[in-house]
Amino acid sequence: MQSKLLITGVRTVGAWAAALLLFFPLGWLFLTAFKTELQAIHVPPLFIFEPTLANFSEVQRRSDYLLFARNSLVTALGSTLIGLLIAAPAAYSMAFFRTRRTRDILMWMLSTKMMPAVGALMPIYVLAQTAGLLDSLTVLTVVFTLSNLPIMVWMLYSSYKDIPHEILEAARMDGASLWTEFRHVVLPLSVGGLASTGLLCLVLSWNESFWALNLSSAKAGTLATLIASYASPEGLFWAKLSAASLMAIAPIVVFGWFSQKQLVQGLTFGAVK
């Protein structure tokens, strides 16, 4: 009995330690956002200080926060919706009409996520420049969609695999066409999987910084571009940088908090059979 209590206590302490370790960067970012620049670089670090909202006012005065937030929202929502329109039928085909190459195709799609993004930067940059799409929401939406598409196909494939084949066979015996089967049987039974996939890819697109920094600037820049603008040759303005970062992550953190159940479900599809 005592050994069980000891193990439980150790696990509890370990869980709290891990949680605090993971939360510390976000907590420190929050504190720094309300400091002055001198307080932000003070040694030793200040934990007790008089908070100020000047950094947030400066961020809004120096750049149009709402413009960058709108760009992030448009690219995140657009890439998620387009990705679902492509991934849903693709995963349906692979889940219910398997061939000898289905597994190879899925593995190939997943392997594209293992390639460093910088390896594809130059050809994508040249294509965007040639098409006149640099610094546009269109190119960011397309790139975000392609970047998340392998994950979306895999997640929806795992979700569809949990649908009993007997239901589809019954629909086919009743004369349902492929479109009818997909629209009226598969989609209603996989609403949870679609929601989880969409939520996860929305978060990934919102947080994407590499492509946003390299393919956009002031016109189509996302919140990642806004944060990067506080790095200058004179150094980093830590307080203002923290305020801009907090304003950038706050919407998606709140969104993720309320949808954490669906996000966890999406990440664990197919884990338990």
Helices and strands as residue ranges (DSSP letters): H 2-33, H 37-40, H 54-62, H 65-96, H 102-111, G 112-114, G 117-120, H 121-130, H 137-161, H 165-173, H 178-181, I 182-186, H 187-189, H 191-207, H 210-215, H 223-228, E 231-232, E 235-236, H 238-258, H 260-267
